[in-house]
Amino acid sequence: MPTKKEVINIISSIGLWDRKSIEAALEEQEATGNPLKEVFQNRGMLPFGEVSPSFYFQLGIVQREIPAREIPNDLLTTIPPKIARNHRIVPWERREDGRFILISDDPINILAADYFKKIIGIEDIKEVEVMITFSAEMDQLLEKYYGKETMEDLTQMLQEASSATIDLELPEAEVEGEDEETLALQAPVVKICNLIFVEALRRRASDIHLEPLEKKFRVRFRIDGVLYEVVSPPKRIEKAVIARIKLMSKMDLAEKRLPQDGRIMLDIGGKPIDFRVSTLPGIYGESVVLRILDKTSMLKGLGELGFLPDDLEKWKSLLKYSAGLVLVTGPTGSGKTTTLYAALNELNTMDRKLMTVEEPVEYQIPGINQTPVNAEIGLTFAAVLRSFLRQSPDVILVGEIRDFETADIAVRAALTGHLVFSTLHTNDAPGAITRLIDMGVPPFLIASSVQGVMAQRLVRVLCSHCKEKIEPDEEMKKKIRIIEGEEVNICIPKGCNECNFTGFRGRLGIFEIFAMNDELRELTLKRVGTAELRAVARKYGMRMMVEDGYIKVKKGITTLDEVYSVTGEKGA
């Protein structure tokens, strides 16, 4: 990329403008702060409208596609939103050698590098370079980072909160009790918290993480399972923001030594939103995590979860049993609860009584009796289950089987005419059988009660607006088992404004359904290991999660790296 001096020399030598005219335009731009392109146009040095492509060619400038990535917030805050939009620039990178890289679609901005250096205002920046991209990509970047009123308001509020005119900082000894509540009720703090909530929803975040670090107060959103840092409040108002969250979730403001849990119910844009709040003491302050439950979008139908047609039929066949135990396994955050809610919604008819015991009740489903666990008063999973059996239910959901007592009651409920659903933490579906045996449940009870187990994980879905089809090489064909003549639609992520430049938008499940049969029941009685159970289940048509993932890679739904990342496969 030519430097400012080189560009002046080039355009002087080819006779576009003389050096004196260029220097006069630069002086006017410095004085007015107007975009340099506008100054040139007003002086009659450029026609109004788009810059001619021949101008790029004459200057030796090559427009570049910008790789998909999140721009760090410490860079974004160096350029005010108004300046970014007016001059069509976005900060991109700060390098160790003292260079600061900006992105623009206007080659004239190369001449304004000194002006941008003053705007950035970082002392150790030696040189500002402008990298030229295409107009469409620039539009997406400006829309994403500087185009939304919410983010502009949030940035402005954070700047105000950092100023000396707002008293949000009290001595450590005073920040407790009523003083802390006073901080939490100050208007700037209230607005900052509200804007963080709104921005999290706009970006489809599932969690908000507020993390006090040694020298900064970091805010991150989890989007499609991945954490991204966003514009963060200054360190000095950390206590006020955390106090505000605790006050909204009805926690004890004075208690900072113990973890606390709370809940915030808000109506944002006409949508009821439930925030589950957790605080945890740390060496630099209390870490706060808010889990976002959007009640208008959480309950999904079975067809929306990502099942392939044959797996959907297998899962629905398990729902048709009148009695037995059906388990869903996987780690935290793998979508188990969403799958079970979809199953309950399918079974929720007038002629059935459905009851659930959960910790906590994440979504209230009309027509279902839902009971939250409260261990402090002895209302455990096992205690509630015992009471359920006296209520004559048809279908029971146990939020999680954690111990022998809960497992034993769930199994016996399944044997006495109830269809019981629950979750278990195992790596795969056959592993649930050996896990129950390890808990102490007799194999004959497991063999008699378990109807099926489904293991699942969530993979990110390629953005439909920007994914790019590729031809697989021989190595990939071998890995995902493409046979000769098979039509595939393998795609890679690219990144656009619709997906926050990540290349992915949303998540779907990959599944492994282990359906019990006579041979598997016999093996369960013999206490065989997981490997043998898996081998026999595969003989009867069980598709492993990684194989389910391969099919979704072939269909252009996700990527091979995503499948390997959630299944633990190494890709060998």
Salt bridges, closest charged atoms under 4 A:
GLU28 OE1 - ARG43 NE 2.78
GLU30 OE1 - LYS118 NZ 3.36
GLU65 OE1 - LYS494 NZ 3.15
GLU70 OE2 - LYS144 NZ 2.58
GLU70 OE1 - ARG203 NH2 3.18
GLU93 OE1 - ARG95 NE 3.25
ASP97 OD2 - ARG99 NE 2.87
ASP105 OD2 - ARG88 NH2 2.80
ASP114 OD2 - LYS4 NZ 2.81
ASP124 OD1 - ARG94 NH2 2.69
GLU129 OE2 - ARG99 NH1 2.98
ASP139 OD1 - ARG88 NH2 2.68
GLU143 OE2 - LYS148 NZ 3.46
GLU152 OE1 - ARG85 NH2 3.27
GLU169 OE1 - ARG236 NE 3.79
GLU172 OE1 - LYS239 NZ 3.23
GLU180 OE2 - LYS256 NZ 3.09
GLU199 OE2 - ARG202 NH2 2.71
ASP207 OD1 - ARG222 NE 3.87
GLU211 OE1 - ARG218 NE 2.81
GLU211 OE2 - ARG220 NH2 2.84
ASP224 OD1 - ARG204 NH1 3.23
GLU229 OE2 - LYS216 NZ 2.57
GLU238 OE1 - LYS235 NZ 2.66
GLU255 OE2 - ARG257 NE 3.44
ASP274 OD2 - ARG263 NH2 2.96
ASP274 OD2 - ARG276 NH2 3.01
GLU286 OE1 - LYS246 NZ 2.96
ASP294 OD2 - LYS271 NZ 2.99
ASP310 OD1 - ARG543 NH2 2.88
ASP311 OD2 - ARG543 NH2 3.17
GLU359 OE1 - ARG402 NH2 2.78
GLU362 OE2 - ARG291 NH1 2.77
GLU400 OE1 - ARG402 NE 3.32
GLU400 OE2 - HIS425 NE2 3.26
GLU405 OE2 - ARG386 NH2 2.20
ASP408 OD1 - ARG412 NE 3.03
ASP428 OD2 - ARG534 NH2 2.42
GLU468 OE1 - LYS494 NZ 3.77
GLU474 OE2 - LYS477 NZ 3.62
GLU475 OE2 - LYS479 NZ 3.46
GLU486 OE2 - LYS554 NZ 3.42
GLU519 OE1 - LYS539 NZ 3.27
GLU547 OE2 - ARG481 NH1 2.99
GLU547 OE1 - ARG538 NH1 2.92
ASP548 OD1 - ARG543 NE 3.84
ASP548 OD2 - LYS552 NZ 2.97
GLU562 OE2 - ARG460 NE 3.03
